[in-house]
């Protein structure tokens, strides 16, 4: 069975959640008339569609870089929206929360993946790329010595 990346799973779940938040934020921006309707819907739906499509390319080179660019774009747009309308300050708080959740997904997922690889190496369950059998290590503990 192929091990799935926890980092990718967390990032995918977060991006699905973020796409919904972006869409509802677009509705609010449209209702408050931050800009003309075409601009609001074009930017909002484009960011939402990128967040929906991005989990499919996270395993490819540069996938996570696009995720970081998306987070940066949302933060920049939220700062711009606060200059247009005082209600836009809410978008800054929302963007900070979303960026923090993205950072957590990257750090926690990477940590779990690294721990899984270390555990597999220590316990001999990692498959080797060249088709040979994995090395098997025995972990000694004090209970077996008594």
Order of alpha helices (4+ residues) and beta strands (2+ residues): alpha-alpha-alpha-alpha-alpha
